[in-house]
Amino acid sequence: IPLNIAEGIAEGIAEGIAEGIAEGIAEGNGKQSRKDKNRFFEISRGSALECASIHDVLRVCDAIDEDSDRRGKSDLKRIVSMLTRFIQRKQKVAARDIEYEYRDAEHEYDPNADA
């Protein structure tokens, strides 16, 4: 395969993987159970690591410059770190169902009462 075609293929694959990372995070956040959330976060984490390896290929082929590679790898490292923390969380992330009510109290607090 000619180098310019290989570069185009690798860049297309990397873009598809990057979209998959975002979709996995979004889908994981939409799940209720920790097990389901972690499944999607783990898939997204693996995709981010895969994207980093494609960055290596693009850099070796001189398809991206050193600065772009460094910035991209830095972003991917942050994404992997974030997903790792999400996966390691033991607590439930979903908000509790709390119903707030307004009560018209007879003796409401008046901040100007002491003045």
C-alpha positions, 0 to 999 in steps of 0.5 A, a space after each residue: 500500500 502506498 504511504 499516502 493511502 496508508 496514512 489516509 486509512 490510519 487517519 480514518 480509523 483514528 477518527 472512527 475510534 475517537 467518535 466511538 470513545 465519545 459515544 461509549 462515554 455517553 452511553 455509559 453515563 446513560 446506564 443505571 447500574 455500575 456494571 453497565 456503566 463500567 462496561 462502556 467505560 472499559 470499551 471507551 478506555 480500550 478505544 483510547 489506548 488503540 487510538 494512541 497506537 494509531 498515533 504512533 503509526 501516524 507519527 512514524 509515517 510522518 503523517 502528523 508532526 511531533 507537536 500534533 502527536 504530543 498534543 493528541 497523546 496528552 489528550 488521550 492520556 487525560 481521557 484514559 485517566 478519566 475513564 480509569 477513575 470512572 471505572 474504579 469508583 465504588 459509589 453510585 454516580 447517579 443522582 438520587 431521586 429527591 423530591 423538593 417541596 416548597 412549604 409556606 412556613 409561618 415563621 420564615 427566616 428573614 435575613 434583615 430581622 437582626 438589622 
